[in-house]
Amino acid sequence: MAITPHDSTGTGPARPSLAVVLARVAECRDALATVHECVSLAGRDEVEELLTEIDRLLLMGEAAEVAIVSDAITRGLPGSGAVALTATDWVAAVSPRHTARSASSLVKVADAVAPATVTRAAGPLAAGQPWEALGVAVLTGQASVAAATLAHAEMRRLTPDLQPDALDTVWDVYADYACGGDPREIRAIRPELYARFGRPDRLDDRDERARAHRAFSTGTPDPVDGLTEYRVRLDREDQGNDLAGDRRRPRSSKPPSTS
């Protein structure tokens, strides 16, 4: 469903008009609405091709959302209506699928790829910025918003502990992993990157920060079954002690004797 570019001025790069883009998007939407009617008649190869192409289309849909919201942020559209809204509230109000919660991740990525204006600096993933590889991956439909959000957070978390001359290499690695889209792999790569490119002088500081961020949440009982869920954040030393304690304690439903 290629769009034939048209440049009415005859100068500069040819671009499709917004009317053409909207018409093509409507055609895609109408085609997707009929998938459930015809997929049962398809062979294995056709089903797999259809799933692949639809997933690519969904990634490009997210890329388009990022581009739209980024442009809206750059132009100040969310706050220019009769009722001034934050970018997140604006997306939730306009979009038929986003809530304020899901719009938050979209807005963060869109803000990160936004270019500089006279009133604001360029986002860290914008063209020309050190982390632009991840921004390009999102805007070209290679990385999802969820994967980019996680990769960006991991990048920011690791930055203070890296050797300065290794930053470009590490950012490219995170961009590649974001294109894979697996959250577990994006999280799992940080220890290896730290081991290869970390600053030795930051090791003690890192451990001190880890100890400072230990936490145990106050749980809230479930109103239906009464079970309470807690969240625990442990540093490396506490994790070792906890595992050692598990090995020492027999697993039993009976409380320990007090006699």
Backbone as a ProteinNet text record, in pm:
[ID]
protein_1_A
[PRIMARY]
MAITPHDSTGTGPARPSLAVVLARVAECRDALATVHECVSLAGRDEVEELLTEIDRLLLMGEAAEVAIVSDAITRGLPGSGAVALTATDWVAAVSPRHTARSASSLVKVADAVAPATVTRAAGPLAAGQPWEALGVAVLTGQASVAAATLAHAEMRRLTPDLQPDALDTVWDVYADYACGGDPREIRAIRPELYARFGRPDRLDDRDERARAHRAFSTGTPDPVDGLTEYRVRLDREDQGNDLAGDRRRPRSSKPPSTS
[TERTIARY]
84.2	0	87.7	172.1	267.4	197	251.3	198	286.5	226.5	303.2	326	449.9	477.2	438.6	398.2	364.4	411.7	486.4	539.1	479.7	384.8	313.6	400.8	509.7	593.9	701	730.3	833	973.4	988	1119.6	1123	1243.2	1257.2	1208.3	1222.2	1179.9	1029.2	986.6	842.9	780.7	664.9	595.3	448.5	385.3	241.9	163.9	48.8	-36.1	-102.7	-147.4	-214.8	-343.1	-412.2	-535.4	-506.8	-396.4	-358.1	-326.6	-252	-216.2	-341.6	-432.6	-556.2	-636.7	-642.3	-716.9	-653.4	-520.5	-451.7	-468.6	-463.9	-484.3	-624.1	-724.4	-861.2	-872.7	-800.8	-801.2	-741.5	-632.3	-570.8	-666.9	-732.4	-826.9	-940.8	-993.5	-1103.1	-1056.6	-931.7	-879	-865.1	-816.1	-800.9	-935.1	-1038.9	-1171.6	-1226.2	-1169.7	-1219.7	-1134.8	-1026.4	-935.5	-1008.1	-1092.9	-1159.8	-1253.1	-1291.4	-1383.1	-1310.4	-1181.8	-1111.5	-994.6	-949.1	-826.9	-844.3	-963.4	-984.4	-966.7	-969.5	-954.4	-809.2	-719.5	-579.7	-498	-394.5	-300.8	-200	-114.4	-17.5	73.3	128.4	219.8	150.2	27.4	-48.3	-78.3	-112.4	-140.2	-15.4	97.3	220.9	261.4	244.1	275.4	183.1	55.2	-41.3	-7.1	26.9	61.4	186.1	286.3	408.5	380	302.1	274	189.1	94.8	12.6	96.1	187.3	274.5	363.4	412	488.8	402.7	278.1	186	160.3	145.8	122.5	242.6	363.4	483.5	489.2	452.9	451.2	340.3	231.2	126	176.1	253.2	311.5	411.4	489.6	585.2	512	399.2	320.6	263.4	217.4	167.4	275.7	396.1	506.7	533.2	534.9	560.4	452.2	325.9	215.2	221.9	239.7	242.2	365.7	477.8	598.8	577	512.6	483.5	386.9	287.3	190.8	259.3	352.1	426.6	511.7	579.6	666.2	587.8	466.6	384	297.1	297.2	217.9	69.2	28.2	-114.3	-195	-142.3	-224.6	-271.4	-191.2	-228.2	-293.2	-324.4	-375.7	-526.5	-596.1	-740.8	-815.3	-948.8	-1031.5	-997.9	-963.1	-916.6	-774.2	-679.2	-539.1	-519.3	-458.1	-434.6	-285.6	-246.7	-112	-109.7	8.4	18.8	-44.5	-25.7	-83.3	-234.9	-294	-440	-494.5	-419.2	-462.1	-469.3	-366.1	-366	-482.4	-503.5	-612	-748.2	-761	-888.1	-912.8	-808.9	-822.4	-823.7	-743.4	-726.8	-841.5	-893.4	-998	-944	-812.1	-756.7	-671	-622	-530.7	-604.5	-561.7	-598.5	-482.7	-500.7	-392.3	-267.6	-287.5	-173.1	-95.5	-165.3	-94.3	-39.9	-107.8	-59.8	69.9	94.7	213	341.5	350.8	470.7	486.6	376.1	380	431.5	382	423.2	570.8	618.1	759.1	850.7	816.9	899.3	886.4	762.8	741.6	818	819	892.6	1043.2	1088.5	1231.9	1283.8	1196.5	1241.2	1211.1	1150	1112	1235.6	1237.7	1352.6	1353.4	1461.6	1473.7	1384.7	1335.7	1263.2	1326.7	1269.8	1324.9	1301.8	1209.6	1177.5	1219.9	1267.9	1304.2	1417.7	1494.5	1605.7	1554	1633.5	1596.6	1589.7	1501.5	1493	1616.1	1645.7	1768.4	1772	1655.7	1651.8	1629.5	1633.5	1609.4	1727.6	1703.8	1810	1923.1	2046.4	2161.9	2204.3	2124.1	2157.8	2231.8	2304.8	2386.1	2306.4	2179.2	2100.4	2003	2031.1	1934.5	1907.6	1998.3	1977	1847.9	1818	1694	1573.5	1584.9	1476.9	1447.9	1552.7	1535.8	1466.6	1504.2	1443.4	1293.1	1251.5	1108.7	1037.3	1091.9	1024.4	1021.3	1104.1	1101.5	1028.9	962.9	883.8	964.7	1087	1170.2	1161.8	1129.4	1119	984.9	920.5	792.6	811.7	704.4	709.4	749.4	693.6	725.1	873.3	927	1068.6	1158.2	1121.1	1200.5	1197.5	1081.4	1069.3	1161.7	1161.8	1246.7	1394.4	1429	1568.8	1619.2	1535	1573.6	1597.7	1508.7	1525.3	1653.4	1683.6	1805.4	1929.4	1923.1	2034.2	2062.5	1955.9	1972.9	2027.6	1983	2027.3	2175.6	2222.9	2360	2459.5	2413	2502.5	2608	2572.2	2674.7	2786.8	2762.8	2861.4	2948.7	2932.5	3005.6	3126.8	3226.1	3339.2	3289	3324	3270.3	3291.3	3405.4	3431.8	3353.9	3279.4	3200.5	3052.9	3012.5	2871.3	2806.1	2868.9	2808.8	2786.3	2882.3	2869.9	2752.9	2740.9	2634.4	2497.6	2486.9	2356.6	2314.6	2410.2	2378.1	2332.2	2393.9	2352.3	2208.4	2173.3	2036	1936.6	1974.6	1886.1	1861.3	1966.1	1950.9	1860.6	1880.2	1798	1652.1	1630.4	1493.1	1423	1497.2	1438.2	1396.5	1464.8	1424.4	1295	1273.1	1145.2	1123.3	1223.6	1206	1250.2	1157.1	1194.4	1298.6	1291.7	1388.6	1530.1	1544.8	1677.8	1728.1	1637.8	1678.4	1729.9	1662.9	1707.2	1834.2	1842.2	1950.7	2086.1	2087.7	2214.3	2292.9	2228.6	2296.9	2418.4	2411.4	2531.2	2650.3	2624.8	2734.4	2795.7	2711	2762	2842.7	2795.4	2870	3004.8	3005.2	3130.2	3232.8	3185.7	3277.1	3315	3218.2	3241.3	3226.4	3207.6	3186.5	3312.1	3292.5	3402.7	3435.1	3556.9	3591.8	3572.9	3595.7	3583.8	3440.5	3342.8	3202.5	3147	3225.8	3173.8	3126.2	3210.9	3171.1	3051.8	3051.6	2938.7	2810.3	2819.8	2701.5	2644.6	2732.2	2685.7	2622.5	2679.9	2621.9	2482.2	2467.1	2336.1	2236.3	2281.5	2192.5	2141.5	2232.6	2190	2092.2	2113.5	2026	1886.1	1869.9	1739.7	1670.2	1720.8	1648.3	1511.4	1412.1	1276.3	1189.4	1089.1	987.3	853.4	768.1	643.4	542.5	452.9	339.1	232.2	194.5	99	-44.4	-128.6	-271.6	-347.1	-426	-498.3	-596.9	-603.7	-700	-840.7	-935.6	-1069.9	-1146.8	-1102.3	-1176.2	-1122.7	-991.8	-938.1	-856.8	-834.6	-764.2	-613.1	-558.4	-414.4	-348.9	-229.3	-155.9	-29.1	-5.2	114.8	212	338.2	442.7	547.2	615.9	728.2	853.6	960	1083.7	1196.6	1279.7	1398.5	1520.2	1606.4	1722.3	1850.5	1954.9	2085.3	2150.7	2271.4	2335.6	2361.3	2401.6	2432.8	2308.2	2198.3	2074.6	2022.8	2038.3	1994.8	2071.5	2203.1	2282.6	2239.6	2213.6	2169.9	2034.8	1944.9	1811.4	1817.3	1902.2	1914.6	1977	2077.2	2139.8	2039.8	1956	1855.4	1756.4	1720.1	1628.2	1688.3	1821.8	1883.8	1889.1	1902	1913.7	1778.5	1672	1542.7	1468.5	1421.9	1340.4	1206.5	1153.7	1023.6	914.7	841.5	741	623	504.5	385.4	365.6	445.3	430.9	520.2	474.9	560.9	670.5	785.2	895.2	854.2	907.8	876.1	938	866.6	916.8	969.3	965.1	1010.3	1158.8
-119.5	0	124.4	132.3	242.7	372.5	478.6	612	679.2	729.5	799.1	942.1	981.3	1117.1	1220	1335.1	1443.5	1574.2	1647.4	1774.9	1886.2	1958.9	2060.5	2180.7	2198.3	2315.6	2289.7	2161	2126.2	2139.2	2175.2	2187.8	2109.1	2066.6	1995.3	1852.5	1775.1	1635.4	1623.2	1528.1	1508	1439.5	1486.7	1429.5	1412.1	1305.7	1289.1	1393.2	1429	1522	1448.5	1523.7	1462	1392.6	1447.6	1385.2	1246.4	1232.2	1102.1	1004.1	1050.4	963.5	915.5	1006.2	968.6	867	884.3	791	652.3	646.1	518	451	529.5	474.5	415.6	483.9	433.2	301.8	290.5	166.1	52	79.7	-21.7	-65.6	30.2	-1.8	-88.8	-55.2	-134.4	-275.5	-288.1	-420.9	-505.7	-446.5	-520.3	-566	-488.9	-523.9	-650.9	-694.5	-813.6	-937.2	-924.4	-1037.7	-1157.4	-1133.8	-1245.5	-1322	-1259.4	-1324.1	-1415.7	-1390.2	-1466.1	-1549.5	-1529.5	-1597.2	-1748.2	-1796.9	-1941.8	-2013.9	-1940	-1999	-2000.2	-1941.3	-1926.7	-2049.1	-2076	-2181.6	-2134.5	-2226.9	-2195.7	-2079.4	-2086	-1980.6	-1845.3	-1843.8	-1718.1	-1662	-1750.4	-1706.5	-1644.7	-1710.6	-1659.3	-1526.6	-1516.6	-1390.6	-1279	-1312.1	-1211.5	-1162	-1254.6	-1215.7	-1128.1	-1165.7	-1086.6	-945.3	-932.8	-801.6	-715.3	-777.6	-700.8	-651.7	-734.8	-689.4	-574.5	-581.2	-469	-343.9	-364.6	-251.5	-189.7	-273.3	-222.7	-142.9	-192.3	-117.9	16.8	18.1	145.3	235.5	175	254.6	324.2	251.8	314.2	422.4	395.3	496	622.4	604.3	719.9	795.1	720.4	785.7	870.2	814.2	888.8	1016.3	1004.9	1122.7	1228.6	1185.6	1279.8	1350.9	1273.3	1332.3	1419.5	1377.3	1459.1	1594.7	1593.8	1719	1805.1	1740.5	1815.3	1880.8	1806.8	1862.6	1980.2	1962.6	2068.2	2195.7	2181	2297.4	2346.6	2272.9	2315.1	2294.2	2197.3	2176.6	2134	2045	2002.8	2117.9	2221.7	2332.5	2449.1	2433.6	2547.2	2547.5	2446.8	2440.2	2525.9	2512.9	2588.2	2551.8	2424.2	2377.1	2325.9	2388.7	2347.6	2210.7	2119.3	1983.8	1952.6	1859.5	1804.5	1717.2	1686.4	1601.8	1464.8	1410.7	1279.5	1284.7	1385.5	1398.5	1425.3	1499.6	1528.4	1400.1	1315.5	1188.7	1101.6	1092.1	1009.8	1060.1	1191.7	1248.6	1227.5	1233.4	1223	1077.9	994	856.4	767.4	681.2	587	465.5	447.6	328.6	359.1	481.3	512.1	564.6	514.5	575.4	666.4	740.5	827.3	745.5	624.4	540.8	495.8	443.1	396.3	512.7	628.2	744.9	798.3	771.7	825	777.3	647.3	594.6	653.1	663.3	722.2	865.3	943	1083.4	1094.5	1007.2	1012.5	988.8	889.1	861.1	974.4	1023.2	1133	1258	1285.6	1400.4	1380.7	1255.9	1227.2	1241.7	1224.2	1236.9	1375	1461.7	1594.6	1680.3	1754.3	1840.3	1965.3	2038.5	2163.3	2271.9	2358.8	2478.2	2598.3	2715.6	2834.7	2832.3	2749.3	2746.7	2619.2	2518.8	2394.3	2326	2249.5	2174.8	2049.3	1994.6	1870.7	1756	1659.8	1542.3	1455.3	1370.5	1288.8	1187.8	1155.4	1060	1129.1	1261.9	1337.6	1326.8	1357.8	1355.1	1448.7	1399.4	1478.5	1465.4	1396.6	1376.1	1243.3	1226.9	1105.4	975.3	980.6	858.2	845	912	917.2	780.2	685	553.3	489.9	506.8	451.6	527.9	659.7	737.8	697.2	673.6	629	493.1	403.2	269.8	278.3	371.3	387.4	448.6	555.7	629.4	553.5	451.2	370.5	237.5	221.2	101.7	-22.5	-6.8	-122.4	-157.9	-59.6	-82.3	-30.8	-106.6	-64.4	44.3	112.3	214.8	152.1	35	-30.6	-66.4	-122.1	-159.8	-36.3	68.9	191.3	256.5	254.9	312.4	240	107.8	29.2	50.4	47.9	66.5	204.1	305.7	441.6	448.5	385	384.6	312.4	200.4	126.9	209.1	277.6	361.3	471.4	537.2	645.9	592.2	474.4	415.5	380.1	334.8	287.3	399.4	508.8	615.2	659.4	688.9	739.8	640.7	511.6	409.7	368	433.5	391.8	479	418.7	495.5	586.7	713.7	808	765.8	705.5	670	546.3	484.4	366.1	398.1	522.5	556.4	527.1	569.1	548.1	400.4	318.2	173.7	117.1	157.9	105.7	149.9	275.7	322.2	243.8	211.5	131.6	-8.9	-64.4	-196.6	-192.3	-90	-81.1	-59.1	17.1	35.8	-97.6	-178.2	-309.8	-399.9	-398.8	-483.9	-437.2	-307.5	-256	-305	-318.6	-370.5	-516.2	-589.3	-726.3	-731.9	-632.2	-618	-703.7	-781.6	-868.5	-794.9	-761.5	-687.5	-759.1	-891.2	-965.4	-948	-949.6	-932.9	-789.8	-693	-553.5	-532.6	-591.9	-579.3	-660.1	-777.6	-870.1	-823.2	-733.4	-693.9	-596.9	-531	-427.9	-480.6	-594.4	-640.3	-665.8	-722.1	-748.2	-617.4	-519.6	-390.3	-322	-334	-273.1	-341.1	-475.2	-549.5	-512	-485.3	-455.9	-307.7	-220.1	-77.7	8.8	-54.4	21.6	88.9	191.6	262.8	193.5	142.4	73.7	160.7	291.6	379.7	399	353	369.2	248.3	142	19.2	38.8	100.1	121.2	214.9	320.9	413.8	342.8	254.3	182	96.3	25.3	-59.4	23.4	140.6	227.9	274.4	309.8	352.3	238.4	117.1	1.6	-18.9	-5	-21.2	87.8	207.8	319.7	303.9	222.2	208.2	77.2	8.7	-109.1	-67.2	-151	-112.9	-236.7	-221	-323.7	-252.8	-282.4	-207.1	-251.5	-163.4	-198.8	-257.2	-379.4	-448.8	-407.6	-425.2	-398.7	-528.9	-573.2	-699.7	-693.1	-803.4	-812.1	-820	-739	-738.7	-867.9	-951.2	-1073	-1192.7	-1221.9	-1342.5	-1313.9	-1186.6	-1151	-1163.1	-1208.2	-1222	-1084.9	-1072.4	-946.6	-964.8	-875	-881.1	-771.8	-808.7	-714.3	-706.2	-592	-576.3	-549	-625.7	-614.5	-578	-478.1	-442.5	-470.1	-563.2	-605.5	-568.9	-536.4	-520.9	-658.9	-664.2	-792.8	-869.6	-796.8	-862.7	-923.4	-847.5	-898.6	-1018.4	-1015.4	-1128.6	-1254.6	-1239.6	-1354.8	-1408.9	-1318	-1360.5	-1428.7	-1374.9	-1431.9	-1572.9	-1592.1	-1725.2	-1822.5	-1773.7	-1860.4	-1900.6	-1805.2	-1835.7	-1939.4	-1930.2	-2028.3	-2168	-2177.7	-2310	-2366.5	-2274.9	-2323.1	-2362.8	-2294.6	-2319.6	-2431	-2532.1	-2634	-2574.1	-2617.2	-2567.3	-2648	-2583.5	-2652.4	-2560.4	-2615.2	-2535.8	-2509.1	-2578.1	-2560.2	-2449	-2368.4	-2264.3	-2326.2	-2262	-2318.3	-2327.8	-2430.5	-2453.4	-2343.8	-2303.6	-2201.4	-2263.3	-2394.9	-2459.5	-2479.1
0	0	0	-102.5	-111.2	-143.5	-88.6	-115.1	-218.4	-323.6	-426.3	-383	-358.3	-311.9	-417.7	-371.5	-462.5	-401.9	-476.1	-428.7	-513.6	-456.6	-532.3	-562.7	-488	-510.8	-615.8	-638.1	-734.2	-680.3	-552.5	-491.6	-362.4	-324.4	-198.1	-209.7	-100.3	-101.7	-116.8	-201.5	-223.1	-101.7	-60.6	53.6	20.4	74.6	51.4	129.9	78	152.4	267.8	365.7	480.1	437	338.4	289.4	231.8	158.3	103	215.1	313.9	426.4	499.7	528.1	598.5	518.4	386.9	302.6	306.8	301.4	306.4	442.6	548.6	682.7	695	640.1	644.1	567.2	455.1	378.5	460.6	529.8	616.2	725.4	786.9	893.6	841.1	722.8	664.7	630.7	582.5	550.6	676.3	784	909.3	964.4	938.7	989.2	925.1	813.7	744.6	768	845.1	864.6	924.5	1022	1088.6	994.3	884.4	790.5	692	668.5	564.4	613.7	736.4	780.6	787.4	813.2	824.6	691.5	582.1	449.7	402.7	483	442.3	480	400.5	433.7	536.1	582.1	686.7	646.5	524.5	480.8	475.2	429.7	421.2	559.4	653.3	789.6	851.9	833.4	891.5	827.1	695.5	628	675.6	691.7	736.9	876.3	966.6	1103.1	1103.3	1023.8	1016	967.3	861.3	804	897.6	967.1	1060.5	1177.7	1225.8	1334.3	1288.9	1165.8	1112.9	1102.7	1063.3	1053.1	1189.9	1292.1	1427.2	1477.4	1447.7	1487.1	1415.7	1287.7	1215.8	1268.6	1315.2	1377	1502.6	1584.7	1704.1	1664.5	1559.5	1512.6	1470	1401.9	1358.7	1478.5	1579.1	1700.2	1765.9	1776.1	1835.8	1757.1	1623.6	1539.8	1558	1564.7	1580.1	1714.5	1821.1	1954.9	1972.5	1914.7	1922.1	1855.3	1739.5	1670	1751.9	1811.8	1893.7	2013.3	2076.5	2189.7	2143.6	2030.7	1978.6	1949.9	1897.8	1863.1	1979.2	2091	2205.6	2189.6	2108	2082.3	2205.1	2292.1	2406.7	2495.2	2506.5	2594.5	2524.3	2396.2	2320.3	2300.6	2352.1	2334.4	2433.6	2429.5	2523.2	2667.3	2687.6	2818.3	2800	2866.3	2853.7	2917.8	2843	2891.5	2890.1	2974.6	2962.1	2836.5	2788.5	2669.6	2693.7	2813.4	2845.6	2843.7	2907.1	2909.2	2769.4	2689.5	2552.3	2470	2480.4	2406.9	2452.7	2583.6	2636.3	2589.3	2574.7	2531.4	2382.4	2301.9	2156.4	2108.4	2171.6	2125.4	2171.8	2084.7	2126.2	2201	2206.2	2271.9	2393.4	2407.3	2516.9	2639.1	2754.7	2882.2	2922.1	3029.5	3076	3108.6	3159.6	3197.1	3074.8	2973.5	2854.6	2773.5	2779.9	2706.7	2765.2	2892.2	2958.3	2891	2860.4	2794.6	2655	2582.8	2448.8	2454	2547.7	2559.3	2596.3	2683.9	2723.6	2603.4	2520.9	2403.5	2301.9	2281.9	2187.3	2230	2358.3	2410.6	2392.3	2406.7	2395.3	2252.8	2152.2	2013.3	1955.5	2035.4	1986	1960.9	1849.8	1820.1	1906.5	1900.7	1977.3	1917	2003.5	1960.5	2030.5	2008.9	2073.5	2223.5	2269.9	2412.3	2483.7	2409.3	2475.5	2401.1	2475.4	2417.3	2348.1	2260.5	2192.2	2292.3	2265.3	2349.8	2334.3	2431.2	2427	2313.4	2254.6	2144	2010.2	2007.9	1885.5	1790.4	1664.4	1563.9	1605.2	1594.1	1630.9	1774.8	1856.4	1996.6	2014.2	2125.2	2143.8	2139.9	2179.2	2186.1	2068.9	1958.1	1848.2	1786.2	1800.7	1739.9	1789.9	1918.1	1972.2	1917.8	1904.3	1846.6	1703.4	1626.7	1488	1484.1	1574.3	1578.7	1602.6	1688	1715.6	1595.1	1541.2	1434.2	1302	1288.6	1167.2	1187.6	1301.7	1325.4	1355.6	1402.4	1436.8	1585.1	1668.7	1812.9	1861.7	1947.6	2003.4	2108.2	2141.1	2244.9	2378.5	2409	2536.5	2544.3	2436.4	2436.3	2443.3	2371.5	2373.8	2511.3	2576.2	2710.3	2808	2801.5	2891.3	2858.9	2730.4	2691.7	2733.4	2716.3	2756.4	2906.4	2983.4	3129.6	3169.9	3104.9	3135.2	3097.9	2985.2	2942.5	3044	3087.9	3184.9	3316.7	3353.1	3480.6	3476.6	3360.5	3349	3320.8	3264.3	3218.1	3320.5	3444.9	3538.1	3566.3	3541.5	3576.3	3458.2	3342.2	3223	3194.9	3130.4	3080.1	2967.3	2969.5	2871.1	2726.6	2695.1	2555.5	2510.4	2601.9	2566.1	2546	2569.4	2566.8	2432.1	2322.6	2191.3	2164	2200.8	2179.9	2258.6	2382.7	2468.4	2417.7	2373	2323.1	2199.6	2112	1994.5	2034.3	2137.9	2186.3	2235	2312.8	2363.3	2250.3	2148	2033	1963.2	1947.8	1885	1968.7	2099.5	2185.5	2188.2	2178.4	2172.2	2046.8	1937.7	1814.4	1831.7	1919.3	1948.6	2026.9	2111.6	2179.7	2302.3	2345.5	2461.7	2587.7	2678.8	2800.6	2885	2890.2	2971.9	2917.7	2785.8	2727	2746.4	2737.2	2755.8	2898	2995.3	3134.9	3160.4	3098.7	3130.4	3078	2979.3	2919.3	3007.3	3103.4	3182.4	3258.7	3329.6	3401.1	3308.4	3190.3	3096.8	3046.9	3016.9	2969.8	3079.9	3203.3	3314	3331.3	3318.1	3334.9	3228	3107.1	2995.6	2988	3020.4	2997.2	3122.3	3238	3360	3411.6	3491.2	3555.9	3687.5	3703.8	3828.5	3952.3	3938.4	4054.3	4099.3	4017.7	4054.6	4127.4	4139.5	4198	4340.5	4425.2	4563.9	4573.1	4490.6	4491.3	4452.2	4353.1	4308.3	4420.2	4491.7	4601	4712.4	4740.4	4842.6	4799.5	4672	4622.7	4631.1	4601.7	4608.6	4750.7	4849	4987.9	5029.1	4975.4	5011.1	4954.5	4848.6	4783.8	4819.6	4922.9	4969.5	5021.8	4997.3	5039.3	5056.5	5141.8	5162	5166.3	5069.2	5058.4	5164	5197.1	5282.4	5193.2	5220.3	5134.2	5162.1	5061.7	5073.3	5051.9	5149.6	5134.9	5018.9	4942.5	4834.4	4893.2	4844.4	4903.4	4879.4	4783.2	4751.5	4829.5	4811.9	4875.3	5001.2	5033.5	5156	5149.8	5035.8	5022.9	5008.4	5062.8	5057	4976.4	4881	4798	4840.6	4859.1	4897.5	4786.7	4779.2	4688	4770.6	4742.2	4817.5	4721.9	4758.6	4682.7	4770.1	4726.6	4804.4	4731.4	4808.8	4746.2	4736.5	4677.5	4653.6	4783.2	4888.1	5014.9	5076.5	5074.6	5131.5	5052.8	4920.1	4839.4	4879.1	4899.8	4940.8	5075.9	5170.6	5303.3	5297.3	5211.1	5201.4	5144.2	5040.8	4982.8	5080.6	5154.5	5253.6	5360	5400.4	5500.2	5451.3	5320.7	5264.8	5268	5247.5	5249.6	5390.8	5487.6	5626.5	5683.5	5640.3	5701.7	5628.6	5699.3	5634.3	5594.1	5481.5	5436.8	5506.4	5595.9	5672.5	5694.5	5698.6	5723	5871.4	5955.8	6099.4	6150.3	6243.9	6300.4	6383.4	6398	6478.8	6623.7	6692.4	6832.4	6919	7021.1	7113.1	7241.9	7253	7376.9	7377.6
[MASK]
+++++++++++++++++++++++++++++++++++++++++++++++++++++++++++++++++++++++++++++++++++++++++++++++++++++++++++++++++++++++++++++++++++++++++++++++++++++++++++++++++++++++++++++++++++++++++++++++++++++++++++++++++++++++++++++++++++++++++++++++++++++++++++++++++++

